[in-house]
């Protein structure tokens, strides 16, 4: 009788979930032989080569693009602010005299 109980314990699944589902633990797969993994010289040449992924746009070019886009946005914001909100001519925003007037106005206020 004790032998039968011992045999039942050996075949019984160890985890509670496995016992509910009636599964038995599987043993890990045996390691493959190193000879079976190596490809013969003919197949090795025919096997597709994997290349490292390359960037479509290099990082230095991304930085240049971001800087140019920021300058464009700054100019567009100045044009909209000066012409639409400030009722000035949109080309006047690029004249140095306009910026000198703005700086004089800001420094006079302090």
C-alpha positions in Angstrom: 0.0 0.0 0.0 2.8 2.4 0.7 4.4 1.6 -2.6 1.2 2.5 -4.4 1.1 5.9 -2.7 4.7 6.5 -3.4 4.1 5.7 -7.1 1.1 8.1 -7.2 3.2 10.9 -5.8 5.9 10.5 -8.4 3.5 10.9 -11.3 1.4 13.7 -9.7 2.0 17.2 -11.1 3.7 19.5 -8.7 1.9 22.8 -9.2 -1.7 23.5 -8.3 -2.6 24.8 -11.7 -1.1 21.8 -13.4 -3.1 19.5 -11.1 -6.3 21.4 -12.0 -5.7 21.0 -15.6 -4.4 17.4 -15.3 -1.0 18.3 -16.9 2.2 16.6 -16.0 5.5 18.5 -15.9 7.6 18.1 -18.9 11.4 17.5 -18.7 13.6 20.2 -20.4 14.7 19.3 -23.9 18.0 17.6 -24.4 20.8 19.9 -25.7 21.5 19.6 -29.4 24.8 18.1 -30.5 27.3 20.7 -31.7 28.0 18.7 -34.8 24.3 18.8 -35.8 24.2 22.6 -35.5 27.2 23.3 -37.8 26.3 23.8 -41.4 28.4 22.1 -44.1 30.5 24.5 -46.3 28.1 24.3 -49.2 25.0 25.2 -47.1 26.9 27.9 -45.2 27.7 29.8 -48.4 24.0 29.5 -49.6 22.6 30.6 -46.2 21.3 34.2 -46.3 23.6 36.7 -44.6 22.1 39.0 -42.0 23.1 42.7 -42.1 23.1 45.1 -39.2 20.3 47.6 -39.6 21.4 51.1 -40.7 19.8 54.4 -40.0 17.9 55.9 -42.9 18.8 59.4 -41.8 22.1 59.8 -39.8 21.9 61.5 -36.4 24.0 64.5 -37.4 21.5 65.2 -40.3 18.6 64.8 -37.9 20.1 67.5 -35.7 20.6 69.8 -38.7 17.0 69.2 -39.8 15.6 70.0 -36.4 17.7 73.2 -36.1 16.5 74.4 -39.5 12.9 73.5 -38.6 13.2 75.5 -35.4 14.5 78.5 -37.2 11.6 78.3 -39.7 9.1 78.1 -36.9 10.7 81.0 -35.1 10.6 83.2 -38.3 7.0 82.1 -39.0 6.0 82.9 -35.4 7.6 86.4 -35.6 5.8 87.1 -38.9 2.4 86.1 -37.5 3.0 88.0 -34.3 4.2 91.2 -36.0 1.8 91.3 -39.0 -1.4 89.6 -37.8 -1.4 90.6 -34.1 0.7 93.8 -34.3 -0.8 95.2 -37.6 2.7 95.7 -39.2 3.9 94.7 -42.6 5.1 91.1 -42.6 8.5 91.9 -44.3 9.2 94.5 -41.6 9.9 91.8 -39.1 13.2 90.9 -40.8 14.6 94.5 -40.7 17.2 95.2 -38.0 15.6 98.6 -37.3 12.4 96.8 -36.2 14.3 94.7 -33.7 16.3 97.7 -32.5 13.0 99.5 -31.9 11.7 96.5 -29.9 14.9 96.3 -27.8 14.8 100.0 -27.1 11.2 99.7 -26.0 12.0 96.7 -23.7 15.1 98.4 -22.2 13.3 101.7 -21.6 10.6 99.9 -19.6 13.1 98.6 -17.0 
